[in-house]
Amino acid sequence: MGRWSQRLAPALVEYSEVTDGGAVLDIGTGIGAVALFVRNATATTRVLGIDLSPEYVAYASAKSADARLRFEVGDAQALHLPDASFDRTTSILVLNFV
């Protein structure tokens, strides 16, 4: 799905009305296409990408050393994050797996 996520990321970020300065949670981040696009399209927005696959998380993590961008292994159905921690949540192709 990586090639589709690369193509869909700009439209999803625009539709989500991601603005500079906030925090975005990217559920089912996969190879990190949306998270990386948010990072590239903003100057200060922080992004946390969550995916169930350690391999995808490792791949996405290797693409950027930017402190605004983090990737973690996690289950979208059992997140251990405080309420109201993010301004936006994105999910591009994972919902059919949840």
PAVEX-168677 format. One record per residue: residue in one letter; y, z, x of N, C-alpha, C in turn. Coordinates in steps of 0.02 Angstrom, whole numbers. Layout:
> res / n.north / n.up / n.east / ca.north / ca.up / ca.east / c.north / c.up / c.east
> A / Y / Z / X / Y / Z / X / Y / Z / X
...
// end
This chain:
> res / n.north / n.up / n.east / ca.north / ca.up / ca.east / c.north / c.up / c.east
> M / -60 / 0 / 40 / 0 / 0 / 0 / 63 / 0 / 42
> G / 56 / 8 / 107 / 114 / 13 / 151 / 164 / -43 / 143
> R / 141 / -104 / 137 / 188 / -160 / 131 / 227 / -156 / 66
> W / 196 / -131 / 12 / 231 / -124 / -51 / 282 / -68 / -48
> S / 263 / -13 / -16 / 310 / 43 / -12 / 372 / 23 / 28
> Q / 364 / -18 / 79 / 420 / -42 / 118 / 468 / -84 / 74
> R / 439 / -123 / 29 / 479 / -167 / -14 / 511 / -128 / -72
> L / 476 / -78 / -96 / 501 / -41 / -154 / 548 / 16 / -136
> A / 547 / 40 / -75 / 587 / 98 / -54 / 661 / 90 / -69
> P / 694 / 35 / -50 / 766 / 30 / -64 / 782 / 35 / -138
> A / 743 / 2 / -181 / 756 / 4 / -253 / 745 / 74 / -281
> L / 693 / 108 / -258 / 680 / 176 / -282 / 735 / 224 / -262
> V / 758 / 219 / -201 / 811 / 264 / -177 / 875 / 250 / -216
> E / 891 / 187 / -227 / 951 / 171 / -267 / 944 / 197 / -338
> Y / 887 / 186 / -369 / 875 / 210 / -437 / 879 / 286 / -442
> S / 856 / 320 / -390 / 856 / 394 / -389 / 925 / 423 / -377
> E / 973 / 381 / -362 / 1042 / 402 / -350 / 1046 / 455 / -294
> V / 1009 / 443 / -241 / 1011 / 487 / -183 / 1080 / 483 / -152
> T / 1112 / 539 / -142 / 1178 / 541 / -111 / 1175 / 578 / -45
> D / 1225 / 568 / -6 / 1228 / 600 / 60 / 1239 / 675 / 51
> G / 1207 / 713 / 94 / 1219 / 785 / 96 / 1170 / 828 / 60
> G / 1123 / 799 / 25 / 1076 / 839 / -14 / 1009 / 846 / 22
> A / 959 / 863 / -19 / 891 / 869 / 6 / 845 / 831 / -41
> V / 800 / 791 / -13 / 755 / 750 / -52 / 683 / 768 / -35
> L / 642 / 776 / -87 / 570 / 787 / -79 / 535 / 722 / -97
> D / 496 / 696 / -50 / 459 / 633 / -61 / 385 / 650 / -68
> I / 362 / 651 / -130 / 292 / 668 / -145 / 248 / 607 / -135
> G / 192 / 617 / -100 / 148 / 560 / -87 / 181 / 512 / -39
> T / 211 / 539 / 13 / 252 / 500 / 59 / 214 / 444 / 94
> G / 148 / 451 / 101 / 110 / 399 / 134 / 135 / 388 / 205
> I / 153 / 326 / 220 / 177 / 309 / 288 / 251 / 326 / 298
> G / 281 / 357 / 247 / 350 / 381 / 254 / 404 / 330 / 239
> A / 388 / 275 / 205 / 437 / 222 / 193 / 499 / 247 / 156
> V / 489 / 283 / 102 / 547 / 307 / 63 / 586 / 359 / 103
> A / 551 / 405 / 133 / 584 / 457 / 173 / 626 / 426 / 229
> L / 598 / 378 / 263 / 635 / 345 / 317 / 695 / 305 / 290
> F / 686 / 274 / 232 / 742 / 236 / 203 / 798 / 283 / 184
> V / 782 / 341 / 154 / 833 / 391 / 137 / 870 / 413 / 200
> R / 832 / 428 / 252 / 863 / 449 / 315 / 909 / 396 / 342
> N / 888 / 334 / 340 / 929 / 279 / 367 / 990 / 263 / 323
> A / 985 / 277 / 258 / 1039 / 259 / 212 / 1091 / 314 / 204
> T / 1078 / 373 / 234 / 1124 / 429 / 227 / 1138 / 458 / 296
> A / 1192 / 497 / 299 / 1210 / 527 / 364 / 1187 / 599 / 372
> T / 1179 / 635 / 316 / 1163 / 707 / 322 / 1107 / 730 / 276
> T / 1080 / 687 / 233 / 1028 / 708 / 186 / 965 / 728 / 224
> R / 936 / 784 / 203 / 872 / 808 / 231 / 816 / 782 / 186
> V / 760 / 764 / 218 / 703 / 737 / 181 / 639 / 772 / 203
> L / 600 / 793 / 153 / 533 / 820 / 166 / 483 / 774 / 132
> G / 439 / 744 / 171 / 386 / 702 / 145 / 321 / 741 / 143
> I / 288 / 742 / 86 / 225 / 777 / 77 / 171 / 726 / 60
> D / 114 / 732 / 94 / 57 / 689 / 78 / -7 / 727 / 90
> L / -58 / 710 / 53 / -123 / 743 / 59 / -161 / 720 / 122
> S / -143 / 663 / 149 / -179 / 634 / 206 / -148 / 654 / 273
> P / -186 / 691 / 314 / -160 / 709 / 380 / -145 / 648 / 424
> E / -184 / 594 / 414 / -173 / 533 / 453 / -107 / 501 / 436
> Y / -90 / 497 / 371 / -26 / 469 / 351 / 32 / 512 / 376
> V / 24 / 578 / 371 / 76 / 623 / 393 / 88 / 615 / 468
> A / 34 / 610 / 506 / 41 / 600 / 579 / 76 / 534 / 594
> Y / 58 / 481 / 558 / 88 / 416 / 569 / 163 / 418 / 553
> A / 180 / 447 / 495 / 250 / 451 / 474 / 290 / 495 / 523
> S / 261 / 550 / 544 / 296 / 596 / 590 / 311 / 562 / 657
> A / 267 / 518 / 679 / 276 / 484 / 743 / 333 / 433 / 741
> K / 356 / 415 / 682 / 408 / 364 / 675 / 478 / 392 / 686
> S / 487 / 458 / 684 / 554 / 485 / 690 / 554 / 556 / 717
> A / 600 / 570 / 762 / 609 / 637 / 789 / 672 / 669 / 759
> D / 702 / 637 / 709 / 763 / 662 / 678 / 749 / 728 / 642
> A / 789 / 779 / 656 / 780 / 845 / 627 / 790 / 845 / 551
> R / 823 / 794 / 524 / 834 / 790 / 451 / 771 / 766 / 414
> L / 721 / 745 / 451 / 662 / 714 / 421 / 599 / 752 / 443
> R / 562 / 780 / 394 / 500 / 816 / 409 / 444 / 788 / 365
> F / 384 / 791 / 391 / 325 / 771 / 353 / 274 / 828 / 357
> E / 243 / 843 / 300 / 193 / 896 / 298 / 133 / 874 / 256
> V / 75 / 899 / 275 / 16 / 889 / 234 / 20 / 937 / 175
> G / 10 / 912 / 115 / 13 / 954 / 57 / -12 / 919 / -5
> D / -28 / 958 / -56 / -54 / 932 / -119 / 2 / 932 / -171
> A / 17 / 875 / -200 / 70 / 869 / -249 / 59 / 914 / -310
> Q / -3 / 933 / -322 / -18 / 975 / -379 / -16 / 1049 / -363
> A / -3 / 1066 / -300 / -1 / 1136 / -280 / 50 / 1146 / -224
> L / 112 / 1130 / -238 / 165 / 1137 / -188 / 184 / 1210 / -180
> H / 197 / 1229 / -119 / 219 / 1298 / -104 / 291 / 1296 / -79
> L / 334 / 1271 / -122 / 405 / 1265 / -106 / 445 / 1304 / -157
> P / 499 / 1335 / -136 / 541 / 1372 / -184 / 572 / 1327 / -236
> D / 580 / 1352 / -297 / 614 / 1315 / -350 / 684 / 1296 / -328
> A / 708 / 1240 / -353 / 776 / 1217 / -341 / 793 / 1207 / -267
> S / 743 / 1187 / -228 / 754 / 1175 / -157 / 779 / 1104 / -142
> F / 773 / 1059 / -191 / 788 / 989 / -179 / 835 / 962 / -233
> D / 877 / 915 / -213 / 923 / 883 / -260 / 889 / 824 / -295
> R / 842 / 793 / -262 / 806 / 736 / -289 / 733 / 740 / -266
> T / 690 / 712 / -308 / 620 / 704 / -290 / 602 / 632 / -301
> T / 568 / 603 / -252 / 546 / 533 / -259 / 470 / 531 / -253
> S / 442 / 479 / -281 / 370 / 466 / -276 / 361 / 393 / -291
> I / 334 / 356 / -244 / 335 / 284 / -253 / 270 / 256 / -283
> L / 213 / 273 / -254 / 150 / 244 / -278 / 94 / 295 / -286
> V / 111 / 359 / -286 / 60 / 410 / -287 / 39 / 434 / -356
> L / 80 / 423 / -406 / 67 / 452 / -472 / -1 / 432 / -501
> N / -24 / 373 / -487 / -90 / 354 / -513 / -147 / 393 / -481
> F / -134 / 430 / -426 / -184 / 471 / -394 / -182 / 544 / -416
> V / -128 / 564 / -450 / -119 / 633 / -469 / -149 / 645 / -538
// end
